[in-house]
Amino acid sequence: MHAAGLFRVVALAEAVSWIGLLTGMFFKHVTETSELGVKIFGPAHGAVFVAYLAVTIFTARKLAWDRRTTFWALVASVPPLATILFERWVLRTGKLDPIALRRRF
C-alpha cells in the first residue's frame, strides 16, 4: 500500500476509534451502566492515535507536504472525527495524489 492509501486507512481508523471511545465514555459516565467500552476503546484509540501520527509524518515526507499541511494533519488528530475532514480536504486538493505532485514540479 502506498503512503496515500495508508494515510486514508489510518485516518478513518482514528475517527472510528474516536466514535468507539466516545460511545464507551457515554455509557460509563452518563448511563453509568458499563466501563467495558472505555476499557476496550481507550487503549485501541491510543494505539491508532499514535499510528496516525507516525503515518502522517511518513506521508508528509513521501508526498512532500509543506509544513502548513503537515501541521494541520497533526492537529486533526486531536478533535473527534477531524481526521476524516482533513483526509477529504487533502484528497480534494490533490495532496494525496503522488502523480499530481510530480506534475507540479
C-alpha positions in Angstrom: 0.0 0.0 0.0 1.4 3.4 -0.9 1.6 6.4 1.5 -1.7 8.0 0.4 -3.7 4.8 0.8 -2.1 4.0 4.2 -2.9 7.6 5.4 -6.5 7.3 4.3 -7.0 3.9 6.1 -5.4 5.2 9.3 -7.3 8.5 9.2 -10.6 6.5 9.0 -9.5 4.1 11.8 -8.6 7.1 14.0 -12.1 8.5 13.5 -13.8 5.2 14.1 -11.8 4.6 17.3 -12.9 8.1 18.5 -16.5 7.1 18.0 -15.9 3.9 20.0 -14.2 5.8 22.8 -16.9 8.5 22.9 -19.6 5.8 23.0 -17.8 4.0 25.8 -17.5 7.2 27.7 -21.2 7.9 27.3 -22.1 4.6 28.8 -19.6 4.9 31.6 -20.3 8.5 32.7 -23.9 9.2 31.6 -25.8 6.0 31.9 -23.3 4.6 34.4 -24.0 1.1 33.1 -20.7 -0.2 31.8 -17.0 0.6 31.7 -16.3 -2.1 29.1 -16.4 0.3 26.1 -13.7 2.6 27.7 -11.6 -0.4 28.6 -11.7 -1.7 25.0 -11.7 1.5 23.0 -9.4 3.6 25.3 -6.3 1.5 24.5 -7.4 0.9 20.9 -7.8 4.6 20.3 -4.4 5.3 21.9 -2.7 2.9 19.6 -4.5 4.2 16.5 -3.8 7.8 17.6 0.0 7.0 17.7 -0.2 5.1 14.4 -2.0 8.2 12.8 0.8 10.5 14.0 3.5 8.2 12.6 1.7 7.6 9.3 1.1 11.4 9.0 4.9 12.1 9.3 5.6 9.2 6.9 3.1 10.5 4.3 4.2 14.1 4.7 7.7 13.1 3.8 6.7 10.7 1.0 4.3 13.2 -0.6 6.4 16.3 0.1 3.7 18.1 2.1 4.6 21.6 3.2 4.8 22.5 6.9 1.4 24.0 7.0 -0.3 20.9 5.6 1.6 18.6 8.0 0.8 20.9 10.9 -3.0 20.7 10.2 -2.7 16.9 9.6 -1.3 16.6 13.1 -3.8 19.0 14.7 -6.6 17.0 13.1 -5.7 14.1 15.3 -7.0 15.9 18.4 -10.7 16.8 17.8 -13.0 13.8 17.3 -13.6 13.0 13.6 -11.3 15.8 12.3 -9.0 13.3 10.6 -11.9 12.5 8.2 -12.3 16.2 7.4 -8.6 16.6 6.9 -8.4 13.4 4.7 -11.2 14.6 2.5 -9.5 18.1 2.2 -6.1 16.7 1.1 -7.8 14.2 -1.3 -9.9 17.1 -2.8 -6.9 19.4 -3.1 -4.6 16.7 -4.7 -2.2 16.5 -1.8 -2.7 12.7 -1.6 -2.0 12.2 -5.3 1.7 11.4 -5.9 1.2 11.8 -9.7 -0.3 15.3 -9.4 2.6 16.2 -7.1 5.1 15.2 -9.8 3.2 17.4 -12.3 3.6 20.5 -10.1 7.4 20.3 -10.0 
